[in-house]
Amino acid sequence: MRDAIFKIAERKIQEAIENGDLDNLPGAGKPLKLETDFHVPEDLRATYGILRQAGVLPEELDLQQAIAKLEEMLAAAPSAEEAGRLKAKLMEKRLHYDILMEKRRKKPLHIY
């Protein structure tokens, strides 16, 4: 089933290319702005991307992204001094995230 869907999608893309439907799209010829969403579960990445583009990311997702970035930077830290600075920032972000998540667990969800 999955292969059939990919084949149909590929055919539709090819038809659009041949018909010129993909010519002159906004951002054509410009580099893609790729964000690292590897810390977001795969099934939530599309939703995360939409929320990010709309500028309405929940704070915990921003914190998760910052934590993931700091972890990458820490792994590549050029000096012990820089590693220490990054560890402190990482601990601060993790604490902020933990406090936020604890508040969310205690706060009842209101649906209007």
N, C-alpha and C positions, 0 to 999 in steps of 0.2 A: 504494500500500500504506500509506504513512504517513498519508494523508488518511483512509483507512478506519479506522485505529487511533485517530486523533484523534476521529472521529465516534462510534466505539464508546465511547471514554472519556467523551466529552461526554454521551452518552446515559445511561451508567451514573451519572455525577455528577448529572445532572438527576433520574433516578429516585430516587437516594438523598436528594436534597433534598426531593422530593415526598413520600417515605415518612417523612421526619423522621429518617432515619438519621444525619444530620449535626448534629442539634440537641444541645446540651449537651455538646459535645466539650471536653476539657481545653483551657484557654487561650482558650475562646470569649470574644469581646469584648475581648480583650487585644491590644496591638500585637504584630506578629510580630517576633521577634528575628532580623533579617537580618544575616548576616555577609557581608563582601565577599570573595568567592572568585574574583575575576577573574584573579588571578595563578595559579590552579590550572587546568590544562588541562581543557577542558569535559568530556572523557570520564572525568575523575577526580573531578569535583565531588561527585557523589552519595556516592562512597566517602569522600571527605574529610569531608563533612557527617556521615556516620555515625560515623566515627572521632572527630570533634570532639565530638559529642554524648555519646559513650561515654567521653570524657576520655582517649583513648589515641592522640592524634596523635603521629606521629614528630616528633622535634625539628626536622628540616629543614623540615617543613611549618609549624611554629610560626615558625621563622626567616623563611621566605618571606613569611608573613603580616605579620610585624613589618617586614620590609624594604619590602613594598608600602605599608604604612601610613605609614612614615617618608618614602617617596618622595612620597606624596600631601601629607603635611604640609609637606615641603620646598618643593613646588611652590606652596603657599599661604602660605609663611612671611611674616609681616608686617614683619620687619626683617632686616637683614643679620646682626645678632647672633643672632637666632633661627635663621636659615638656617645659620650656622656651627655652632651647637650641634647642629642636626639632621643636618648633613653628618657631623659627628664620630660621632654615634650610628649613622648609616647605614653608615659605613665599618666601625665595630666589628661591626655585625650581619653585614655582607657577609663580613668576615674570618672570623668565627665560622662562618658557613655554608660558606665555602670549605674551612676546616680540617676541618669535620665531613664534608663530601662527599669530601675526599681520604682521610680515615680509612676511610670506607665503601668506597671503591674498592679500597683495599689489604686490607681485612678480608674473608676468605672468608665466604660465606653458608653458615650451618649450618641445615639443615632437619632437624628431629627428628620 
